[in-house]
């Protein structure tokens, strides 16, 4: 008996980079063997370790990723991209090359009579006030225009410095500060009227239930170091969600 195609698959936080080939190959297998059979594929942020701008499309590793996503889209799957905190500079050039549609968050979908709100998750980490200030700055269109006007090599050097600073800052932060806050989660439920939220960012896969509302957290992907981890969520037409591992 042939199983019906899932309505949608959700992944996030692969942090793709050429120096992590096993993670990249696992992603390519997921696209070719799993995503190609779904009706929709939602990429919920931080698919790349960083994205310096659409003028970096020709980089060989980026071309491999684009071609793999494009093959899924060409197979008839509707592919959607929601920006993360590492790849928010992905723009229309990348979207056209990969055959996907860029989304704003929160994005709402429905299945089985239930409404799901899709976000990356970083906007809900409101107790990390320093990060929230940084997020407001870099999401500003004027800041982005100024940054993208710089030479590509300069942008990459700046991003490398920011990544190093981020690692140092995270080392001194408490668990609760780097996680989504209950207040922000409740506010998202209130503004969207959603029955469930699906997000990534925190790298803490779980299912949380509060007052009959559900919050699904996606895993990050890391298959080039131990412990190996990775996976996705699948949404059926009846609203059933199942979790799958990429190991």
Secondary structure, DSSP 8 states (H G I E B T S, - for coil): ------SEEEE----B-TT-HHHHHHHHHHHHHTGGGSSEEEE-S-SBS----GGGTTSHHHHHHHHHHHHHHHTT-EEEEE--SSSTT--HHHHHHHT-EEE-SSEEEEETTEEEEE--SGGG-TT-HHHHHHHHHHTSHHHHHHHHTS-HHHHHHHHHHHHHHHHHHHHTS-HHHHS--HHHHHHHHHHH--SEEEE-SS---EEEEETTEEEEE----B-SSSS-B-EEEEE-TTS-EEEEE--
